[in-house]
Amino acid sequence: MKIIVASGNPVKINASRNTFEKVFKNEKMKFQGIAVASQVSDQPMSDEETFQGAINRARNAQKAIPDAEYWIGLEGGLQPKGEELEAFAWIVILSQTKMGKARTSTFFLPHEVAHLVNEGVELGKANDIIFSQNNSKQKGGAVGILTHGQLGRTEYYEQAVLLALIPFVNSQLY
């Protein structure tokens, strides 16, 4: 089974691999990450834009490498809620005939981070600045930093990847 993850980020590739290996235990799998355009802002700032970015990534990966069984788009985004910024990600999984989709749980960013993001700084860079990190988005991300390592970005994405697989493991219902 060939699975294409629409990202070069090891966090997104590992979240996909870990989940697929749990769900499809008896399958032989090959994972490949590929950098493709999301066709949305570098820092999506709404639920709709983030969802569209995940769809676009999955579809662009499918166009780039059409001979796979699954293509996975993972897109992190933010949504203003009053004076705060809610953080989450959308996961979209495509096959030749189906689409699975799910959103992660959400959390709110600290005011200092939100302030930088509102000034146009991408979330990963804002985290690096505020928390004196380097390339945090390819490690634990904001969720890892804010939970003191109790929940890393990989694990954070895994649940949503699993939920996006529901139509594929219940094909008679979808």
Backbone as ProteinMPNN parsed JSONL, in Angstrom:
{"seq_chain_A": "MKIIVASGNPVKINASRNTFEKVFKNEKMKFQGIAVASQVSDQPMSDEETFQGAINRARNAQKAIPDAEYWIGLEGGLQPKGEELEAFAWIVILSQTKMGKARTSTFFLPHEVAHLVNEGVELGKANDIIFSQNNSKQKGGAVGILTHGQLGRTEYYEQAVLLALIPFVNSQLY", "coords_chain_A": {"N_chain_A": [[0.857, -1.171, 0.0], [0.677, 2.1, -0.952], [1.238, 5.205, 0.439], [0.831, 8.611, 0.367], [1.998, 11.43, 1.884], [1.159, 14.722, 2.099], [3.352, 16.546, 2.632], [6.588, 17.574, 3.736], [7.243, 17.579, 6.313], [8.449, 15.945, 9.105], [6.878, 15.431, 11.388], [4.199, 15.362, 10.492], [4.341, 13.272, 8.645], [5.107, 11.144, 10.33], [2.901, 11.047, 12.107], [0.912, 10.224, 10.352], [1.986, 7.759, 9.453], [2.215, 6.292, 11.912], [-0.483, 6.052, 12.634], [-1.733, 4.782, 10.404], [-0.341, 2.366, 10.488], [-1.329, 1.266, 12.838], [-4.037, 0.939, 12.221], [-4.122, -0.539, 9.809], [-2.866, -3.121, 10.28], [-1.945, -5.571, 9.118], [-1.091, -4.951, 6.622], [1.332, -4.235, 4.13], [3.196, -1.36, 3.93], [4.176, 1.663, 2.27], [5.453, 4.777, 2.822], [5.503, 8.112, 1.675], [6.661, 11.365, 1.76], [5.767, 14.479, 0.381], [6.336, 17.712, -0.713], [3.851, 19.948, -1.328], [1.752, 22.539, -2.682], [-0.488, 24.376, -0.602], [-2.254, 26.212, -1.41], [-3.465, 28.138, 0.072], [-3.199, 30.696, 2.593], [0.066, 31.032, 4.139], [-0.205, 30.952, 6.857], [-3.05, 29.841, 7.736], [-6.065, 31.455, 8.656], [-8.64, 30.846, 9.453], [-11.27, 28.481, 10.076], [-12.431, 27.487, 7.728], [-10.529, 28.182, 5.737], [-8.345, 26.698, 6.593], [-9.319, 24.054, 6.422], [-9.734, 23.967, 3.643], [-7.084, 24.195, 2.81], [-6.053, 21.709, 3.661], [-7.531, 19.945, 2.046], [-6.656, 20.844, -0.487], [-3.916, 20.245, -0.341], [-3.964, 17.405, -0.17], [-5.199, 16.779, -2.641], [-3.369, 17.939, -4.437], [-1.136, 16.39, -3.936], [-2.11, 13.97, -4.846], [-2.35, 14.529, -7.571], [0.342, 14.904, -8.175], [1.555, 12.435, -7.564], [0.045, 9.995, -8.75], [-0.205, 7.207, -8.491], [-0.886, 5.916, -6.03], [-2.451, 4.524, -3.053], [-3.535, 6.06, -1.03], [-3.774, 9.534, -0.169], [-2.691, 12.113, 1.874], [-3.598, 15.073, 3.411], [-2.555, 17.472, 5.663], [-3.271, 20.213, 7.584], [-2.458, 22.89, 9.562], [-4.096, 25.404, 11.453], [-5.569, 28.575, 12.459], [-8.111, 30.251, 14.339], [-9.751, 33.179, 14.991], [-11.212, 33.939, 18.11], [-13.035, 36.007, 19.645], [-10.891, 37.943, 21.511], [-8.903, 36.117, 21.415], [-6.841, 33.443, 19.977], [-7.662, 30.469, 18.507], [-6.231, 27.301, 18.097], [-5.733, 24.592, 15.804], [-5.976, 21.698, 13.62], [-6.726, 20.468, 10.347], [-7.368, 17.344, 8.825], [-7.264, 15.611, 5.841], [-8.005, 12.779, 4.017], [-7.573, 11.109, 1.044], [-8.733, 8.621, -1.25], [-8.947, 6.69, -4.263], [-11.679, 6.718, -4.509], [-12.934, 7.805, -2.26], [-13.285, 10.273, 0.396], [-11.937, 11.099, 3.481], [-12.277, 12.979, 6.441], [-11.264, 15.03, 9.177], [-11.022, 16.952, 12.179], [-8.624, 18.18, 14.456], [-8.537, 18.316, 18.08], [-8.926, 21.423, 19.883], [-7.028, 24.266, 21.072], [-6.057, 27.188, 22.924], [-3.971, 29.92, 22.09], [-1.218, 31.489, 23.835], [-1.302, 34.961, 24.822], [0.941, 36.525, 23.999], [2.012, 35.053, 21.861], [-0.2, 34.985, 20.144], [-0.396, 37.713, 19.611], [1.94, 38.182, 18.026], [1.319, 36.538, 15.822], [-0.98, 37.813, 14.906], [0.246, 40.049, 13.94], [1.282, 39.123, 11.636], [3.2, 37.115, 11.72], [4.097, 33.769, 11.18], [2.753, 30.916, 12.909], [4.584, 28.863, 13.829], [7.061, 30.21, 13.728], [6.497, 32.319, 15.481], [6.181, 30.885, 17.881], [8.821, 29.936, 18.126], [10.16, 32.345, 18.574], [8.944, 33.406, 20.967], [9.262, 31.281, 22.803], [11.93, 30.691, 22.713], [12.848, 28.693, 20.883], [13.856, 26.417, 18.225], [12.821, 25.791, 15.062], [10.369, 24.653, 15.93], [7.964, 23.721, 14.87], [8.49, 21.412, 13.533], [8.872, 19.711, 15.487], [7.635, 19.34, 18.657], [5.769, 21.353, 18.39], [3.379, 24.055, 19.011], [1.488, 22.884, 20.697], [2.989, 20.924, 22.008], [4.902, 22.466, 23.346], [3.253, 24.029, 25.026], [1.973, 22.115, 26.588], [3.998, 21.164, 28.019], [5.408, 19.037, 26.917], [3.724, 16.89, 27.302], [1.848, 16.283, 25.408], [2.659, 15.819, 22.246], [3.122, 17.226, 18.942], [2.952, 15.26, 16.952], [1.453, 13.154, 18.18], [-0.816, 14.606, 18.697], [-1.859, 15.045, 16.13], [-2.376, 12.395, 15.388], [-4.827, 11.306, 16.414], [-6.772, 12.683, 14.913], [-6.073, 11.841, 12.333], [-6.768, 9.163, 12.567], [-9.56, 9.436, 12.936], [-10.221, 10.531, 10.469], [-9.886, 8.328, 8.906], [-12.164, 6.824, 9.224], [-14.267, 6.55, 7.166], [-12.96, 4.78, 5.445], [-12.437, 2.449, 6.802], [-14.904, 1.613, 7.357], [-16.318, 1.035, 5.017], [-18.749, 0.072, 3.987], [-20.602, 1.751, 5.056], [-20.119, 4.264, 4.076]], "CA_chain_A": [[0.0, 0.0, 0.0], [1.471, 3.326, -1.063], [0.561, 6.337, 1.086], [1.535, 9.861, 0.127], [1.702, 12.495, 2.844], [1.357, 15.975, 1.379], [4.219, 17.384, 3.457], [7.921, 17.079, 4.034], [7.416, 17.719, 7.759], [8.471, 14.62, 9.727], [5.775, 15.303, 12.347], [3.001, 14.965, 9.748], [4.604, 11.947, 8.087], [5.074, 10.177, 11.439], [1.519, 10.917, 12.589], [0.217, 9.404, 9.356], [2.546, 6.402, 9.502], [1.825, 5.649, 13.174], [-1.916, 5.738, 12.636], [-2.005, 3.768, 9.381], [0.207, 1.085, 10.949], [-2.256, 0.738, 13.848], [-5.315, 0.594, 11.596], [-3.918, -1.56, 8.771], [-1.772, -3.906, 10.877], [-1.453, -6.66, 8.28], [-0.734, -4.432, 5.305], [2.684, -3.73, 3.89], [2.988, 0.037, 3.548], [5.292, 2.535, 1.931], [5.066, 6.176, 3.003], [6.336, 9.101, 1.01], [6.289, 12.756, 1.967], [5.993, 15.337, -0.776], [5.948, 19.107, -0.48], [2.927, 20.479, -2.33], [1.12, 23.799, -2.285], [-1.8, 24.336, 0.043], [-3.043, 27.21, -2.124], [-4.051, 29.052, 1.042], [-2.162, 31.482, 3.274], [1.05, 30.267, 4.902], [-0.83, 30.772, 8.161], [-4.499, 29.957, 7.593], [-6.641, 32.175, 9.785], [-10.046, 30.498, 9.684], [-11.577, 27.066, 9.963], [-12.676, 27.202, 6.319], [-9.27, 28.262, 4.988], [-7.512, 25.567, 7.026], [-9.916, 22.875, 5.798], [-9.437, 24.034, 2.209], [-5.663, 23.898, 2.661], [-5.859, 20.261, 3.788], [-8.061, 19.346, 0.81], [-5.761, 21.189, -1.593], [-2.669, 19.47, -0.217], [-4.236, 16.01, -0.542], [-5.447, 16.727, -4.095], [-2.126, 18.233, -5.155], [-0.29, 15.198, -3.8], [-2.695, 12.969, -5.737], [-1.964, 14.904, -8.937], [1.792, 14.737, -8.327], [1.889, 11.004, -7.499], [-1.28, 9.383, -8.871], [-0.219, 5.75, -8.351], [-0.916, 5.528, -4.617], [-3.774, 4.155, -2.542], [-4.028, 7.143, -0.175], [-3.073, 10.813, -0.137], [-3.084, 12.731, 3.138], [-3.31, 16.49, 3.597], [-2.661, 17.936, 7.05], [-3.095, 21.667, 7.579], [-2.674, 23.573, 10.825], [-4.664, 26.729, 11.273], [-5.999, 29.371, 13.604], [-9.415, 30.889, 14.206], [-9.992, 34.161, 16.048], [-12.387, 33.8, 18.991], [-12.934, 37.219, 20.46], [-9.527, 38.47, 21.568], [-7.974, 34.987, 21.454], [-6.669, 32.633, 18.778], [-7.848, 29.038, 18.685], [-5.343, 26.534, 17.22], [-6.246, 23.27, 15.438], [-5.557, 21.256, 12.289], [-7.625, 19.622, 9.574], [-6.764, 16.213, 8.142], [-8.068, 15.086, 4.745], [-7.428, 11.586, 3.402], [-8.225, 10.735, -0.208], [-8.416, 7.417, -2.005], [-9.501, 6.895, -5.608], [-13.144, 6.812, -4.484], [-13.493, 8.366, -1.021], [-12.595, 11.309, 1.157], [-12.145, 11.121, 4.914], [-11.85, 14.273, 6.974], [-11.438, 15.205, 10.622], [-10.317, 18.094, 12.757], [-8.051, 17.917, 15.772], [-9.061, 19.11, 19.193], [-8.442, 22.797, 19.811], [-6.498, 24.914, 22.267], [-5.881, 28.618, 22.696], [-2.587, 30.378, 22.164], [-0.926, 32.576, 24.78], [-1.484, 36.295, 24.239], [2.157, 36.979, 23.309], [2.095, 34.337, 20.585], [-1.315, 35.487, 19.333], [-0.045, 39.065, 19.175], [2.868, 38.069, 16.896], [0.589, 35.973, 14.69], [-1.837, 38.882, 14.397], [1.113, 40.989, 13.217], [1.693, 38.493, 10.386], [4.226, 36.092, 11.928], [3.563, 32.402, 11.15], [2.706, 30.363, 14.265], [5.833, 28.183, 14.183], [8.079, 31.243, 13.974], [6.098, 33.028, 16.706], [6.554, 30.007, 18.989], [10.279, 29.946, 18.245], [10.552, 33.634, 19.159], [8.457, 33.547, 22.345], [9.73, 30.201, 23.672], [13.357, 30.463, 22.443], [12.957, 27.384, 20.239], [14.339, 26.417, 16.853], [12.057, 24.895, 14.202], [9.447, 23.913, 16.811], [6.851, 23.105, 14.153], [8.891, 20.066, 13.12], [9.078, 18.964, 16.739], [6.382, 19.238, 19.415], [4.854, 22.426, 18.036], [2.79, 24.841, 20.094], [0.826, 21.988, 21.649], [4.04, 20.291, 22.811], [5.476, 23.488, 24.225], [2.278, 24.477, 26.022], [1.634, 21.01, 27.503], [5.27, 20.745, 28.627], [5.788, 17.752, 26.36], [2.756, 15.824, 27.613], [1.188, 15.974, 24.145], [3.443, 16.345, 21.132], [2.378, 17.507, 17.713], [2.691, 13.993, 16.266], [0.33, 12.505, 18.863], [-1.958, 15.501, 18.522], [-2.416, 14.77, 14.805], [-2.734, 10.987, 15.204], [-6.244, 11.059, 16.657], [-7.541, 13.192, 13.777], [-5.822, 10.938, 11.209], [-7.605, 7.993, 12.827], [-10.945, 9.805, 12.674], [-10.363, 10.717, 9.018], [-9.903, 7.003, 8.293], [-13.444, 6.156, 9.476], [-14.966, 6.075, 5.955], [-12.198, 3.742, 4.762], [-12.527, 1.207, 7.565], [-16.341, 1.333, 7.41], [-16.695, 1.367, 3.642], [-20.158, -0.242, 3.736], [-21.431, 2.848, 5.572], [-19.785, 5.542, 3.423]], "C_chain_A": [[0.9, 1.23, 0.0], [0.647, 4.498, -0.526], [1.425, 7.573, 0.9], [1.059, 10.892, 1.147], [2.101, 13.804, 2.187], [2.147, 16.97, 2.228], [5.598, 16.744, 3.544], [8.209, 17.112, 5.527], [7.375, 16.338, 8.412], [7.36, 14.4, 10.75], [4.524, 14.784, 11.638], [3.16, 13.573, 9.141], [4.505, 10.89, 9.187], [3.678, 9.98, 11.994], [0.715, 10.034, 11.645], [0.688, 7.958, 9.43], [2.083, 5.662, 10.76], [0.375, 5.201, 13.155], [-2.248, 4.656, 11.613], [-1.493, 2.401, 9.828], [-0.669, 0.458, 12.037], [-3.528, 0.203, 13.197], [-5.176, -0.571, 10.613], [-2.736, -2.446, 9.159], [-1.154, -4.931, 9.939], [-1.048, -6.226, 6.876], [0.736, -4.032, 5.255], [2.521, -2.324, 3.327], [4.298, 0.732, 3.212], [4.776, 3.97, 2.02], [6.045, 7.081, 2.267], [5.79, 10.484, 1.315], [6.624, 13.548, 0.718], [5.506, 16.735, -0.44], [5.077, 19.566, -1.642], [2.286, 21.747, -1.78], [-0.216, 23.551, -1.608], [-2.785, 25.261, -0.661], [-3.896, 28.066, -1.182], [-2.901, 29.827, 1.672], [-1.171, 30.57, 3.982], [0.548, 30.007, 6.319], [-2.328, 30.944, 7.994], [-5.128, 30.548, 8.858], [-8.148, 31.98, 9.926], [-10.191, 28.991, 9.544], [-11.711, 26.678, 8.487], [-11.384, 27.184, 5.512], [-8.361, 27.08, 5.338], [-8.009, 24.276, 6.4], [-9.596, 22.837, 4.311], [-7.968, 23.733, 1.941], [-5.373, 22.41, 2.745], [-6.369, 19.539, 2.546], [-7.101, 19.596, -0.344], [-4.465, 20.395, -1.53], [-2.879, 18.02, -0.651], [-4.428, 15.888, -2.056], [-4.179, 16.997, -4.895], [-1.138, 17.079, -5.058], [-0.785, 14.099, -4.735], [-2.328, 13.256, -7.193], [-0.488, 14.623, -9.186], [2.207, 13.27, -8.378], [0.576, 10.222, -7.55], [-1.347, 7.879, -8.601], [-0.13, 5.286, -6.895], [-2.329, 5.099, -4.238], [-4.401, 5.29, -1.73], [-3.132, 8.366, -0.306], [-3.601, 11.564, 1.078], [-2.65, 14.196, 3.168], [-3.546, 16.866, 5.043], [-2.37, 19.433, 7.048], [-3.422, 22.24, 8.942], [-3.218, 24.964, 10.576], [-5.092, 27.361, 12.582], [-7.346, 30.006, 13.292], [-9.554, 31.912, 15.32], [-11.286, 33.848, 16.798], [-12.316, 34.965, 19.956], [-11.525, 37.771, 20.367], [-8.47, 37.367, 21.501], [-7.867, 34.312, 20.093], [-6.741, 31.157, 19.145], [-6.958, 28.322, 17.656], [-5.911, 25.133, 17.008], [-5.627, 22.871, 14.11], [-6.673, 20.445, 11.658], [-6.807, 18.544, 8.89], [-7.741, 15.765, 7.065], [-7.314, 13.914, 4.141], [-8.253, 11.25, 2.167], [-7.796, 9.34, -0.621], [-8.945, 7.689, -3.413], [-11.003, 7.182, -5.555], [-13.737, 7.524, -3.273], [-12.646, 9.512, -0.487], [-12.956, 11.135, 2.628], [-11.628, 12.444, 5.442], [-12.134, 14.338, 8.467], [-10.62, 16.406, 11.067], [-9.779, 17.68, 14.113], [-8.87, 18.631, 16.847], [-8.427, 20.499, 19.1], [-7.846, 23.241, 21.147], [-6.257, 26.376, 21.913], [-4.444, 29.025, 22.936], [-2.405, 31.443, 23.243], [-1.002, 33.934, 24.064], [-0.259, 36.779, 23.477], [2.3, 36.323, 21.94], [1.017, 34.859, 19.641], [-1.006, 36.878, 18.792], [0.897, 39.027, 17.971], [2.166, 37.537, 15.651], [-0.307, 37.041, 14.073], [-1.056, 39.971, 13.671], [1.657, 40.381, 11.931], [2.776, 37.436, 10.506], [3.55, 34.726, 11.935], [3.711, 31.778, 12.531], [4.012, 29.693, 14.684], [6.945, 29.164, 14.522], [7.768, 32.018, 15.26], [6.445, 32.195, 17.937], [8.059, 30.014, 19.212], [10.763, 31.228, 18.93], [10.184, 33.682, 20.653], [9.076, 32.513, 23.279], [11.198, 29.835, 23.455], [13.612, 29.046, 21.911], [13.574, 27.551, 18.856], [13.572, 25.356, 16.076], [11.075, 24.034, 15.004], [8.329, 23.222, 16.051], [7.211, 21.731, 13.59], [9.245, 19.211, 14.334], [7.724, 18.874, 17.439], [5.36, 20.288, 19.085], [4.332, 23.169, 19.256], [2.168, 23.934, 21.15], [1.853, 21.306, 22.548], [4.655, 21.257, 23.805], [4.518, 23.798, 25.371], [1.833, 23.382, 26.988], [2.882, 20.459, 28.179], [5.643, 19.329, 28.205], [4.829, 16.613, 26.643], [1.973, 15.394, 26.377], [1.993, 16.626, 23.032], [2.577, 16.541, 19.9], [2.054, 16.227, 16.943], [1.468, 13.313, 16.869], [-0.961, 13.312, 18.702], [-2.653, 15.238, 17.183], [-2.947, 13.344, 14.661], [-4.224, 10.724, 15.403], [-7.084, 11.53, 15.469], [-7.287, 12.351, 12.522], [-6.696, 9.697, 11.364], [-9.074, 8.296, 12.499], [-11.204, 10.014, 11.179], [-10.378, 9.381, 8.278], [-11.244, 6.273, 8.447], [-14.14, 5.699, 8.187], [-14.252, 4.906, 5.249], [-12.28, 2.406, 5.5], [-13.985, 0.797, 7.803], [-16.947, 1.58, 6.028], [-18.15, 1.062, 3.321], [-21.077, 0.875, 4.19], [-21.217, 4.168, 4.831], [-19.707, 5.389, 1.927]], "O_chain_A": [[1.775, 1.373, 0.853], [-0.474, 4.75, -0.967], [2.608, 7.574, 1.238], [-0.133, 11.182, 1.25], [3.246, 13.974, 1.768], [1.686, 18.076, 2.508], [5.743, 15.526, 3.438], [9.291, 16.719, 5.962], [6.375, 15.631, 8.29], [6.943, 13.26, 10.951], [3.864, 13.869, 12.131], [2.212, 12.787, 9.128], [3.88, 9.848, 8.986], [3.301, 8.855, 12.322], [-0.07, 9.195, 12.086], [-0.129, 7.038, 9.465], [1.611, 4.528, 10.674], [0.047, 4.103, 13.606], [-2.972, 3.712, 11.928], [-2.141, 1.386, 9.574], [-0.737, -0.767, 12.137], [-4.033, -0.854, 13.575], [-6.01, -1.476, 10.589], [-1.733, -2.508, 8.447], [0.059, -5.134, 9.971], [-0.702, -7.062, 6.04], [1.295, -3.548, 6.239], [1.79, -2.121, 2.357], [5.356, 0.443, 3.772], [3.79, 4.329, 1.376], [7.251, 6.839, 2.246], [4.598, 10.741, 1.149], [7.648, 13.312, 0.077], [4.394, 16.914, 0.058], [5.512, 19.572, -2.793], [2.281, 21.988, -0.573], [-0.97, 22.652, -1.98], [-4.0, 25.111, -0.524], [-4.909, 28.637, -1.584], [-1.743, 29.62, 1.306], [-1.522, 29.46, 4.381], [0.842, 28.967, 6.909], [-2.837, 32.06, 8.095], [-4.767, 30.184, 9.977], [-8.846, 32.845, 10.455], [-9.338, 28.319, 8.965], [-11.168, 25.661, 8.055], [-11.165, 26.285, 4.701], [-7.686, 26.533, 4.465], [-7.211, 23.483, 5.9], [-9.228, 21.789, 3.78], [-7.642, 23.082, 0.948], [-4.546, 21.895, 1.993], [-5.715, 18.624, 2.047], [-6.77, 18.677, -1.093], [-3.973, 19.923, -2.555], [-2.077, 17.469, -1.404], [-3.873, 14.983, -2.678], [-3.94, 16.355, -5.918], [-0.387, 16.821, -5.998], [0.013, 13.384, -5.342], [-2.032, 12.337, -7.956], [-0.106, 14.166, -10.263], [3.1, 12.9, -9.14], [0.05, 9.829, -6.509], [-2.443, 7.328, -8.492], [0.623, 4.366, -6.578], [-3.276, 5.287, -5.001], [-5.618, 5.471, -1.73], [-1.924, 8.264, -0.519], [-4.811, 11.645, 1.288], [-1.476, 14.51, 2.973], [-4.618, 16.609, 5.59], [-1.325, 19.863, 6.559], [-4.544, 22.093, 9.426], [-2.846, 25.623, 9.605], [-4.99, 26.765, 13.654], [-7.676, 30.263, 12.135], [-9.48, 31.546, 16.493], [-12.312, 33.535, 16.195], [-11.614, 34.907, 20.966], [-11.024, 38.035, 19.275], [-7.274, 37.654, 21.529], [-8.664, 34.557, 19.188], [-5.981, 30.667, 19.98], [-6.939, 28.696, 16.483], [-6.501, 24.553, 17.92], [-4.84, 23.625, 13.537], [-7.467, 19.813, 12.354], [-5.693, 18.793, 8.43], [-8.922, 15.562, 7.347], [-6.139, 14.03, 3.794], [-9.476, 11.123, 2.237], [-6.663, 8.923, -0.383], [-9.35, 8.812, -3.713], [-11.542, 7.819, -6.46], [-14.933, 7.819, -3.264], [-11.485, 9.695, -0.852], [-14.131, 11.037, 2.98], [-10.638, 12.971, 4.935], [-13.115, 13.775, 8.954], [-9.659, 16.81, 10.413], [-10.417, 16.913, 14.833], [-9.761, 19.429, 16.557], [-7.498, 20.713, 18.322], [-8.128, 22.666, 22.199], [-6.255, 26.748, 20.739], [-3.786, 28.543, 23.858], [-3.326, 32.208, 23.53], [-0.789, 34.026, 22.855], [-0.399, 37.384, 22.414], [2.673, 36.982, 20.97], [1.291, 35.143, 18.475], [-1.322, 37.184, 17.642], [0.685, 39.753, 17.0], [2.395, 38.034, 14.548], [-0.382, 37.158, 12.85], [-1.622, 40.727, 12.882], [2.408, 41.034, 11.208], [3.23, 36.909, 9.491], [2.543, 34.537, 12.617], [4.67, 32.066, 13.246], [4.497, 29.934, 15.789], [7.682, 28.969, 15.489], [8.673, 32.333, 16.033], [6.946, 32.729, 18.927], [8.522, 30.087, 20.35], [11.666, 31.19, 19.765], [11.036, 33.97, 21.494], [9.384, 32.829, 24.429], [11.665, 28.806, 23.943], [14.463, 28.313, 22.415], [13.787, 28.667, 18.381], [13.658, 24.167, 16.385], [10.97, 22.829, 14.776], [7.789, 22.228, 16.535], [6.322, 20.968, 13.211], [9.836, 18.138, 14.214], [6.763, 18.374, 16.854], [4.193, 20.148, 19.453], [4.78, 22.946, 20.381], [2.301, 24.182, 22.348], [1.601, 21.131, 23.74], [4.899, 20.91, 24.961], [4.916, 23.827, 26.536], [1.366, 23.68, 28.087], [2.834, 19.416, 28.832], [6.124, 18.529, 29.007], [5.097, 15.475, 26.258], [1.489, 14.264, 26.31], [2.001, 17.85, 22.897], [1.44, 16.073, 19.839], [0.984, 16.126, 16.343], [0.546, 12.938, 16.144], [-2.051, 12.752, 18.588], [-3.881, 15.21, 17.109], [-3.876, 13.111, 13.887], [-4.821, 9.982, 14.623], [-8.017, 10.837, 15.065], [-8.204, 12.164, 11.722], [-7.297, 9.234, 10.395], [-9.745, 7.491, 11.854], [-12.29, 9.705, 10.687], [-10.837, 9.315, 7.138], [-11.434, 5.21, 7.857], [-14.571, 4.548, 8.12], [-14.89, 4.133, 4.535], [-12.198, 1.347, 4.877], [-14.251, -0.253, 8.387], [-17.967, 2.257, 5.899], [-18.738, 1.724, 2.466], [-22.226, 0.941, 3.752], [-22.031, 5.084, 4.941], [-19.436, 6.361, 1.221]]}, "name": "protein", "num_of_chains": 1, "seq": "MKIIVASGNPVKINASRNTFEKVFKNEKMKFQGIAVASQVSDQPMSDEETFQGAINRARNAQKAIPDAEYWIGLEGGLQPKGEELEAFAWIVILSQTKMGKARTSTFFLPHEVAHLVNEGVELGKANDIIFSQNNSKQKGGAVGILTHGQLGRTEYYEQAVLLALIPFVNSQLY"}
